[in-house]
Amino acid sequence: MTATTSIRIEQTLYDQAKADAAAEHRTISGQVEYWAKVGRAALDNPDLPVTFIAESLASMAEPREDAMPFVARSRAE
């Protein structure tokens, strides 16, 4: 089991996390953790769009057996 720590956040941020968590089928803690991961990755990679970062993190979280192999499209000749 992962260790947990309680933190205080503003009520408006909690309410936003609660709404987004419901829409994304996450716990409120999971939503805040997701935002933190995306934010950290965005700070570490300022040249990348946030949507790209979020999609990359989502794809890395998928089980490998569910992943589709990359197939390059051949050039039209």
Summary of the structure (lengths in Angstrom):
residues: 77
radius of gyration: 16.8
end to end distance: 55.4
largest distance: 60.7
contacts: 125
relative contact order: 0.08
helix: 60%
strand: 0%
